[in-house]
Amino acid sequence: MTREFTYRAAGVDIDSANEAKDRIKRLARETFTPNVMTEIGSFGGMFRADFSQMKDPVLVSSADGVGTKLRVAFMTGIHNTVGYDLVCHCVNDILVQGSRPLFFLDYIAAGKLVPDTVASIVEGLARACKEAGCVLIGGETAEMPGFYNDGEYDVAGFIVGVVDRTDIIDGSRIEPGDVLIGLPSVGLHTNGYSLARKLFFEVAGYDAQTEVKELGCTASQELLKPHRSYLAPISGLLQSGIIKGLAHITGGGLLENIPRILPEGTSSEIKVGSWPVLPVFNLLARIGGVPEKEMFRTFNMGIGMVVIASEERAAIIRRHLKTLGESYYDIGSIIEGDRSVIMRKTEEDTRTN
């Protein structure tokens, strides 16, 4: 007699996947606006954009993941923060060009879709989307038996925003004499986790629940601190023409992200010590004997976004941030150079191209 096989026998539970998708629908609907023309589950998400207030609208898009920060979520069973991180990272990536988010799509893949886990991930996605005024319009949940270890998954995000062409921020107006204002991060955000996990869990011998005196929390609580969105403090300045450049400090740190927006003939000089480096970075450096330059090219070191403006108009930015109760630091200036970053301490420089 021929044996009969089902998709469930191959490891794919359609009923469980449908339960997860039903919960996603409920969470996603909370982000909907009248611009959304389709339900979650359609083959494509439809968004009726209203660009009537713009002269020449330009769409800006980006895609990203959370990286090995997911490993900390697996260790702890806490899954409602990584989706939040993902949206905030993507929002920041298009913000640097002056764009405001319109809609977001996600991709979640696992060996087995556990409805509670998927719902937790999407809860974080929806929470960040609501904060950013961004619609969670659709996505994909993929169950792939044998592809991921039990309890593991991957998550990626795709964002689309819009900016009027005259308001695009591309760094082209940056010139020597301009100043750099740094906005603080709250932790590692979503970069440097391969090194951080190695130092915490292998070199130092911590586990997820180890109370770390220097940090005032457990190792996992520190590593799960959220990736901050800078849309709220920056939003009121986007159409002012005051901001010449924005750099989201992600993988590569200050050393590799600032040069991405510098025009030819310019460099940036960063004043080391002009902002408080978060305790976690000092601890990581000490545990691993990590050289200072390596720290600055791996981690954000306490600065998550850099704003560049002329010295004269930077005062407006400072007043704006102060009115909002936002912390900021004057961390450096633009000089003539070869699109490098110079870390200025007392008498020595660290240059990178």
Buried (B, 14 or more C-beta within 10 A) or exposed (E): EEEEEEEEEEEBBEEBBBBBBEBBEEBBEEBBEEBBEBEBEEEEBEBEEEEEEBEEBBEBEBEBBBBBBBBBBBBBEBBBBBBBBBBBBBBBBBBBBBBBBBBBBBBBBBBBBBBEBBBBBBBBBBBBBBBBBBBBBBBEBBBBEEEBEEBBBBBBBBBBBBBBEEBBBBBEBBBEEBBBBBBBBEBBBBBBBEBBBBBBBEEBEBEBEBEBEEBEBBBBBBBBBBBBBBBEBBBEBBBEEBBBBBBBBBBBBBBBBBBEBBBEEBBBBBBBEBBEBBBBBBBBBEBBEBEEBBBBBBBBBBBBBBBBBBEEBBEBBBEBBEEEEBEBBBBBBBBEBEBBBBBBEEEEEBEBE
